[in-house]
Amino acid sequence: MADAESEASETDDPSLGSDTAPPVTAAIDFGTTSSGFAYAFDDTDLADVHINKWDDQSLDVEKTPTTVLLHEDKSFHSFGYEAESKYASLCEKQQQKGWRYFHHFKMALYRKEVEHDF
């Protein structure tokens, strides 16, 4: 009985079939200096790939800086242009103390051991 139940639960979901394409295909470009992403629905052709546009002071660009800003409590604040803008604003007001700003950090992810001072 347990085997029949597990077989039924596996076949009840049509998205689990090996011949079924995923509903969305996504690509993430996590770069050292900039990052971006794109996606397409399974029923579209290659001409209908959606590339994210990042708004940087009224410029639409396909990539944003690989920058992360964390609050003083280490929770996520922002990524990319938004993180850079907020941190610059904090620095102008000399209020950046305690914030965590990471810029061009991708290469540090390749190290086996990374020491953190936060």
N, C-alpha and C positions, 0 to 999 in steps of 0.2 A: 504494500500500500504506500509506503513512504517513497518507493522508487517511482510509482505512477504519479504521485503528487509532485515530485520534483521535475519529472518530465513535462507535466502539464504546465507548471509555472514557467519553465524555460521556453515553451513554444507559444504561450499566450501572448507574449510581447513580440510583435512583428519586427521591431527594430533590432532584435537580437539575431535575426537570420543572416547567414553569411552572404546572401545575394542582395541584401538591402543596403543601399548607400546611406551614409549618414545624412541627416537633414541639412547640416551646415558643415562646410569645411573652413577652418580658420588657420591663418598663418601669423606667427608672431616673430618679428625681427627684433631680438633683444641685443642691441649692439653696445659697444664700449662707449661711443660718443652719442649715439642717437638710437631711438627705438620706434617701432611702428607696428601696425597690424592690418590685416586685410581678411575678408571673408567672402564666401560665395555660398549660395543655396544650391542644393543638389540638382535642381531642375533648371539651372541657368548655364549658359555657355561661358567660356573664358572672357568674353567681352563684357560680361556683367559681374565682374569681381568688384566688390566694394572696398575701397581703400580708405581708412580713417583719415580725416583731415584734422590736424591740430590747429587751433586758433592761436596765433602768436601776433598780437598787436595788429589785427586786421589782415594778417597774411594767412592763407590756408596752405599748410605744408603737410607733407605725408609722414614726416618723422618729428619726434620731439626729443629733447636731450634726455639721456639716460641719467636722470636725477631723481632722488627720492628725498622727501622732507618728512621727518617724524616730529611729533609733538614732544614736549619735555618728558611726558610719561611713556615715550617710545611707541605711541600709537601712530598709525598712518595719518599723515596730513594731506600730501599731494605728490604728484609725479610730473616730471617733464617741465614744460614752460611754466605751469602754475607753481611748481615747487621753486623754481629759480626766481620767479617774480616775488613770491612771498618771502623767501629768504633775503633777497636784496632789500626789500622793504624793512624787514627786521633789522638788517645791518645798518641801514640809513638811520634808524631810530635807536641804534645801539641796544636792541632788545633780543639779539640772537642767542644770548647765553642760555644753555640748556637744551636748545633745539638740536636735532640731529640732521645734518645735511650730508648727503652722499651723492657725489658727482663723478661720473666715469668710473664706476666701481666694478664693472663687469669682470675685469681681469683678476680681481681679488677672489672671485668665486672659484677660480681654478686651483687655488692653493688648497692643500690638504688641511692645514691648520691656519686659522686666522684669529689673531688676538683682537678682542674688542675691548675698548676702554669705556663703554657705556653701560 
